Amino acid sequence: MQQYWKPKGYEMEDRPLVAVLDEIHSFTRFDSLLRRVEIRREYADNPVVRLNRDKVKQVLLNLLRNAAQAMADPSRGLIRLVVQQEAEYGVVKVIDNGSGMSPEILARIFEPFFSTKGEESMGLGLDICRQIIEQGHGGQIWAESEVGTGTTFTIRLPLALPPVHGTEG
């Protein structure tokens, strides 16, 4: 598998997922495409995960921009940012009401150099996102989609380990 970035050497920190999503949300008002879309935050939990903030923000921004680009009319678009906690993971879902993808396209979206955007994209964005989440963070990323309904990207990141007490000598 080809790598387009180096996972070694970037700083990891324990961080609440909601804080990272709020940073991304505040940034969207400076993006000419994203500020036209309604972005709704739905936080059921606030799990603390081990992550590189800049890399996870890069992934989320890419998913938000892809979602907005998939909408025929972004001013009628809705993107939901959902945060949940599972047994060992913090979960972020990016859910859009865009045009959705066929099963054939959905099966290829994480392939390097695959793009539905023609000349305006090299087709590396989702492959890089997958590498950041899976190789850089030990997490998972996948998509579910239905033509005419929209797409959901789900990211699972391992929870930060709680500090160990009582081991000091």
PASEBA-1860 file (N, C-alpha, C; in nm, 3 decimals):
! residues 169
1> MQQYWKPK> 0.084/-0.118/0.000/0.000/0.000/0.000/0.089/0.125/0.000 ~ 0.057/0.216/-0.084/0.132/0.341/-0.096/0.095/0.434/0.019 ~ 0.196/0.503/0.072/0.170/0.602/0.175/0.207/0.739/0.122 ~ 0.121/0.836/0.148/0.145/0.973/0.100/0.179/1.066/0.214 ~ 0.190/1.012/0.334/0.227/1.092/0.449/0.298/1.000/0.545 ~ 0.369/1.057/0.638/0.446/0.978/0.733/0.380/0.983/0.871 ~ 0.329/0.867/0.920/0.261/0.869/1.049/0.354/0.885/1.167 ~ 0.483/0.857/1.150/0.575/0.865/1.262/0.607/1.011/1.294
9> GYEMEDRP> 0.622/1.038/1.424/0.676/1.167/1.463/0.575/1.277/1.486 ~ 0.447/1.252/1.466/0.357/1.360/1.502/0.300/1.336/1.640 ~ 0.274/1.446/1.708/0.235/1.442/1.848/0.093/1.389/1.866 ~ 0.078/1.299/1.963/-0.054/1.247/2.000/-0.088/1.305/2.137 ~ -0.215/1.333/2.157/-0.261/1.385/2.286/-0.398/1.328/2.317 ~ -0.433/1.327/2.445/-0.567/1.288/2.487/-0.654/1.412/2.477 ~ -0.765/1.399/2.403/-0.847/1.517/2.374/-0.994/1.476/2.364 ~ -1.085/1.557/2.419/-1.228/1.530/2.399/-1.265/1.550/2.252
17> LVAVLDEI> -1.336/1.455/2.195/-1.376/1.465/2.054/-1.459/1.589/2.026 ~ -1.545/1.625/2.119/-1.631/1.742/2.099/-1.547/1.868/2.079 ~ -1.437/1.881/2.152/-1.352/2.000/2.137/-1.296/2.009/1.996 ~ -1.256/1.895/1.939/-1.201/1.893/1.804/-1.310/1.928/1.703 ~ -1.429/1.873/1.721/-1.539/1.905/1.630/-1.582/2.050/1.640 ~ -1.580/2.104/1.760/-1.614/2.247/1.776/-1.511/2.336/1.705 ~ -1.383/2.297/1.710/-1.281/2.374/1.638/-1.309/2.373/1.488 ~ -1.340/2.255/1.435/-1.371/2.243/1.293/-1.496/2.324/1.260
25> HSFTRFDS> -1.598/2.315/1.343/-1.723/2.388/1.317/-1.697/2.538/1.312 ~ -1.616/2.590/1.404/-1.590/2.734/1.403/-1.510/2.774/1.278 ~ -1.431/2.683/1.226/-1.354/2.711/1.104/-1.443/2.718/0.981 ~ -1.554/2.645/0.980/-1.636/2.635/0.858/-1.690/2.770/0.812 ~ -1.704/2.865/0.901/-1.757/2.996/0.858/-1.660/3.071/0.767 ~ -1.533/3.028/0.764/-1.434/3.090/0.677/-1.423/3.019/0.542 ~ -1.497/2.909/0.525/-1.491/2.831/0.402/-1.613/2.868/0.317 ~ -1.588/2.916/0.196/-1.697/2.969/0.113/-1.803/2.863/0.081
33> LLRRVEIR> -1.764/2.738/0.070/-1.860/2.632/0.042/-1.933/2.590/0.169 ~ -1.858/2.564/0.275/-1.919/2.510/0.397/-2.011/2.608/0.468 ~ -1.986/2.737/0.452/-2.073/2.831/0.522/-2.212/2.840/0.459 ~ -2.229/2.781/0.341/-2.361/2.778/0.275/-2.446/2.661/0.323 ~ -2.384/2.564/0.391/-2.452/2.442/0.434/-2.485/2.454/0.582 ~ -2.600/2.400/0.623/-2.630/2.392/0.765/-2.551/2.275/0.824 ~ -2.471/2.305/0.926/-2.395/2.201/0.995/-2.449/2.192/1.137 ~ -2.509/2.079/1.167/-2.575/2.060/1.297/-2.490/1.966/1.383
41> REYADNPV> -2.460/2.012/1.504/-2.381/1.930/1.597/-2.476/1.854/1.689 ~ -2.455/1.723/1.697/-2.537/1.636/1.781/-2.442/1.553/1.867 ~ -2.421/1.597/1.990/-2.323/1.532/2.077/-2.395/1.453/2.185 ~ -2.399/1.321/2.169/-2.461/1.234/2.269/-2.364/1.210/2.385 ~ -2.235/1.212/2.356/-2.129/1.188/2.454/-2.014/1.282/2.423 ~ -1.912/1.278/2.510/-1.790/1.354/2.483/-1.669/1.267/2.517 ~ -1.647/1.162/2.438/-1.537/1.071/2.468/-1.401/1.139/2.451 ~ -1.307/1.100/2.536/-1.169/1.147/2.525/-1.091/1.039/2.450
49> VRLNRDKV> -1.030/1.080/2.340/-0.955/0.987/2.257/-0.811/1.034/2.244 ~ -0.725/0.941/2.205/-0.584/0.974/2.180/-0.573/1.006/2.031 ~ -0.528/1.127/2.000/-0.526/1.168/1.860/-0.423/1.275/1.835 ~ -0.396/1.294/1.708/-0.323/1.412/1.663/-0.429/1.509/1.613 ~ -0.446/1.619/1.684/-0.556/1.711/1.656/-0.555/1.762/1.512 ~ -0.439/1.801/1.464/-0.432/1.857/1.328/-0.468/1.753/1.222 ~ -0.422/1.629/1.240/-0.452/1.525/1.142/-0.601/1.489/1.143 ~ -0.660/1.479/1.262/-0.803/1.446/1.269/-0.885/1.562/1.214
57> KQVLLNLL> -0.843/1.685/1.240/-0.913/1.800/1.182/-0.904/1.798/1.030 ~ -0.787/1.758/0.976/-0.770/1.746/0.831/-0.871/1.645/0.774 ~ -0.886/1.532/0.841/-0.980/1.429/0.797/-1.123/1.483/0.800 ~ -1.162/1.545/0.910/-1.299/1.594/0.925/-1.330/1.704/0.824 ~ -1.235/1.793/0.802/-1.257/1.900/0.705/-1.273/1.842/0.564 ~ -1.195/1.741/0.531/-1.208/1.675/0.401/-1.347/1.612/0.386 ~ -1.393/1.544/0.492/-1.525/1.481/0.486/-1.636/1.586/0.474 ~ -1.623/1.697/0.546/-1.724/1.804/0.537/-1.728/1.865/0.397
65> RNAAQAMA> -1.611/1.892/0.341/-1.607/1.951/0.206/-1.661/1.854/0.102 ~ -1.625/1.725/0.114/-1.680/1.625/0.021/-1.832/1.621/0.031 ~ -1.883/1.626/0.154/-2.028/1.621/0.174/-2.095/1.741/0.107 ~ -2.040/1.859/0.128/-2.099/1.980/0.069/-2.091/1.976/-0.083 ~ -1.980/1.921/-0.136/-1.965/1.913/-0.281/-2.063/1.812/-0.342 ~ -2.112/1.719/-0.262/-2.206/1.618/-0.312/-2.350/1.669/-0.316 ~ -2.370/1.793/-0.276/-2.505/1.848/-0.271/-2.534/1.931/-0.394 ~ -2.648/1.904/-0.456/-2.687/1.982/-0.573/-2.703/2.130/-0.536
73> DPSRGLIR> -2.760/2.156/-0.420/-2.781/2.293/-0.373/-2.735/2.300/-0.227 ~ -2.608/2.340/-0.203/-2.557/2.342/-0.066/-2.641/2.428/0.030 ~ -2.709/2.530/-0.020/-2.789/2.614/0.070/-2.909/2.537/0.127 ~ -2.941/2.423/0.067/-3.047/2.336/0.121/-2.988/2.214/0.190 ~ -2.855/2.212/0.200/-2.788/2.096/0.253/-2.785/2.095/0.405 ~ -2.777/1.975/0.457/-2.761/1.954/0.601/-2.652/1.850/0.622 ~ -2.556/1.885/0.706/-2.453/1.791/0.749/-2.465/1.781/0.900 ~ -2.482/1.658/0.947/-2.491/1.634/1.092/-2.358/1.578/1.140
81> LVVQQEAE> -2.303/1.639/1.244/-2.183/1.589/1.310/-2.228/1.523/1.439 ~ -2.220/1.392/1.444/-2.270/1.316/1.558/-2.150/1.257/1.633 ~ -2.149/1.275/1.766/-2.046/1.216/1.850/-2.112/1.121/1.947 ~ -2.056/0.999/1.955/-2.106/0.897/2.046/-1.986/0.827/2.109 ~ -2.015/0.748/2.212/-1.909/0.667/2.270/-1.954/0.522/2.269 ~ -1.862/0.436/2.227/-1.883/0.292/2.233/-1.788/0.238/2.338 ~ -1.790/0.106/2.359/-1.712/0.044/2.467/-1.567/0.091/2.470 ~ -1.498/0.085/2.359/-1.356/0.121/2.358/-1.324/0.232/2.259
89> YGVVKVID> -1.428/0.297/2.205/-1.406/0.394/2.099/-1.488/0.521/2.118 ~ -1.430/0.630/2.072/-1.507/0.750/2.046/-1.547/0.745/1.900 ~ -1.671/0.782/1.871/-1.724/0.769/1.736/-1.771/0.905/1.686 ~ -1.730/0.939/1.564/-1.779/1.059/1.495/-1.847/1.013/1.368 ~ -1.967/1.065/1.344/-2.037/1.039/1.218/-2.057/1.172/1.148 ~ -2.026/1.174/1.019/-2.052/1.288/0.933/-2.162/1.242/0.838 ~ -2.283/1.294/0.860/-2.401/1.246/0.787/-2.452/1.359/0.699 ~ -2.463/1.334/0.570/-2.512/1.440/0.480/-2.638/1.397/0.408
97> NGSGMSPE> -2.711/1.497/0.359/-2.831/1.471/0.278/-2.802/1.500/0.132 ~ -2.679/1.469/0.090/-2.638/1.492/-0.049/-2.693/1.388/-0.144 ~ -2.629/1.376/-0.258/-2.680/1.290/-0.364/-2.657/1.142/-0.340 ~ -2.569/1.107/-0.246/-2.541/0.966/-0.219/-2.453/0.905/-0.328 ~ -2.415/0.779/-0.305/-2.327/0.709/-0.399/-2.384/0.572/-0.431 ~ -2.361/0.528/-0.552/-2.400/0.392/-0.590/-2.309/0.293/-0.520 ~ -2.352/0.166/-0.507/-2.264/0.065/-0.446/-2.131/0.050/-0.519 ~ -2.130/0.069/-0.651/-2.007/0.058/-0.729/-1.907/0.167/-0.692
105> ILARIFEP> -1.956/0.289/-0.679/-1.868/0.400/-0.640/-1.826/0.385/-0.494 ~ -1.921/0.352/-0.408/-1.892/0.337/-0.265/-1.779/0.235/-0.243 ~ -1.777/0.129/-0.321/-1.675/0.024/-0.306/-1.535/0.075/-0.341 ~ -1.525/0.187/-0.412/-1.394/0.235/-0.460/-1.345/0.364/-0.395 ~ -1.424/0.426/-0.310/-1.391/0.563/-0.265/-1.258/0.575/-0.191 ~ -1.212/0.468/-0.127/-1.085/0.476/-0.054/-0.965/0.434/-0.139 ~ -0.988/0.403/-0.267/-0.878/0.367/-0.357/-0.798/0.491/-0.394 ~ -0.664/0.480/-0.391/-0.584/0.595/-0.436/-0.615/0.629/-0.581
113> FFSTKGEE> -0.622/0.756/-0.608/-0.643/0.813/-0.742/-0.783/0.789/-0.798 ~ -0.876/0.738/-0.716/-1.015/0.727/-0.761/-1.088/0.855/-0.723 ~ -1.157/0.914/-0.818/-1.232/1.037/-0.793/-1.356/1.041/-0.880 ~ -1.461/1.099/-0.826/-1.582/1.125/-0.906/-1.586/1.271/-0.949 ~ -1.480/1.347/-0.917/-1.478/1.491/-0.941/-1.404/1.529/-1.068 ~ -1.365/1.431/-1.147/-1.298/1.463/-1.273/-1.163/1.528/-1.250 ~ -1.132/1.629/-1.332/-1.000/1.693/-1.331/-0.972/1.773/-1.205 ~ -1.075/1.807/-1.128/-1.052/1.894/-1.012/-0.999/1.820/-0.890
121> SMGLGLDI> -0.981/1.689/-0.901/-0.934/1.613/-0.786/-0.835/1.507/-0.829 ~ -0.731/1.486/-0.744/-0.636/1.378/-0.771/-0.686/1.245/-0.716 ~ -0.792/1.249/-0.633/-0.845/1.125/-0.578/-0.763/1.068/-0.464 ~ -0.692/1.155/-0.392/-0.611/1.107/-0.280/-0.673/1.138/-0.145 ~ -0.770/1.226/-0.140/-0.824/1.273/-0.012/-0.872/1.162/0.079 ~ -0.960/1.076/0.031/-1.015/0.972/0.118/-0.913/0.864/0.149 ~ -0.822/0.837/0.057/-0.715/0.741/0.086/-0.627/0.794/0.198 ~ -0.592/0.920/0.193/-0.512/0.981/0.299/-0.590/0.981/0.430
129> CRQIIEQG> -0.719/1.013/0.425/-0.803/1.008/0.546/-0.798/0.869/0.609 ~ -0.811/0.767/0.526/-0.809/0.629/0.576/-0.674/0.598/0.641 ~ -0.564/0.640/0.577/-0.433/0.616/0.636/-0.417/0.687/0.770 ~ -0.462/0.810/0.778/-0.451/0.886/0.903/-0.528/0.816/1.015 ~ -0.651/0.775/0.987/-0.734/0.713/1.090/-0.685/0.574/1.126 ~ -0.659/0.491/1.025/-0.625/0.351/1.051/-0.480/0.332/1.094 ~ -0.386/0.385/1.017/-0.245/0.364/1.049/-0.195/0.461/1.155 ~ -0.237/0.584/1.147/-0.188/0.685/1.240/-0.254/0.680/1.376
137> HGGQIWAE> -0.379/0.632/1.382/-0.455/0.637/1.507/-0.508/0.502/1.554 ~ -0.488/0.396/1.476/-0.539/0.266/1.515/-0.691/0.260/1.517 ~ -0.754/0.345/1.436/-0.899/0.353/1.431/-0.955/0.290/1.304 ~ -1.080/0.322/1.277/-1.148/0.271/1.158/-1.228/0.384/1.096 ~ -1.242/0.377/0.965/-1.327/0.472/0.892/-1.398/0.394/0.782 ~ -1.526/0.420/0.766/-1.601/0.356/0.659/-1.719/0.447/0.621 ~ -1.779/0.414/0.509/-1.892/0.494/0.459/-2.009/0.403/0.426 ~ -2.128/0.458/0.445/-2.252/0.395/0.400/-2.325/0.502/0.320
145> SEVGTGTT> -2.390/0.461/0.212/-2.451/0.561/0.127/-2.570/0.502/0.053 ~ -2.663/0.590/0.021/-2.779/0.552/-0.059/-2.804/0.664/-0.159 ~ -2.811/0.626/-0.286/-2.834/0.725/-0.391/-2.963/0.801/-0.362 ~ -2.955/0.933/-0.370/-3.072/1.018/-0.349/-3.103/1.048/-0.204 ~ -3.032/0.984/-0.111/-3.059/1.004/0.032/-2.942/1.070/0.103 ~ -2.820/1.028/0.071/-2.704/1.087/0.135/-2.603/0.982/0.177 ~ -2.503/1.029/0.249/-2.390/0.944/0.287/-2.356/0.967/0.433 ~ -2.314/0.859/0.499/-2.265/0.866/0.636/-2.124/0.812/0.640
153> FTIRLPLA> -2.030/0.894/0.686/-1.895/0.848/0.715/-1.884/0.829/0.865 ~ -1.833/0.714/0.907/-1.816/0.685/1.048/-1.667/0.668/1.077 ~ -1.622/0.734/1.182/-1.484/0.724/1.229/-1.488/0.672/1.372 ~ -1.411/0.567/1.397/-1.396/0.516/1.534/-1.251/0.535/1.575 ~ -1.230/0.604/1.688/-1.096/0.626/1.741/-1.087/0.565/1.880 ~ -0.977/0.494/1.911/-0.965/0.434/2.044/-0.972/0.539/2.154 ~ -1.043/0.505/2.260/-1.050/0.594/2.376/-0.911/0.608/2.438 ~ -0.887/0.724/2.499/-0.763/0.743/2.574/-0.768/0.651/2.696
161> LPPVHGTE> -0.654/0.600/2.731/-0.649/0.513/2.848/-0.654/0.598/2.975 ~ -0.733/0.558/3.073/-0.736/0.635/3.197/-0.602/0.625/3.267 ~ -0.563/0.729/3.341/-0.434/0.724/3.412/-0.435/0.610/3.515 ~ -0.321/0.547/3.529/-0.309/0.437/3.625/-0.266/0.497/3.759 ~ -0.343/0.468/3.864/-0.312/0.519/3.997/-0.262/0.407/4.088 ~ -0.185/0.442/4.185/-0.142/0.345/4.285/-0.021/0.264/4.243 ~ 0.043/0.300/4.132/0.159/0.222/4.090/0.290/0.292/4.127 ~ 0.280/0.415/4.182/0.402/0.485/4.219/0.461/0.417/4.342
169> G> 0.597/0.408/4.350/0.661/0.340/4.460/0.698/0.435/4.563
END
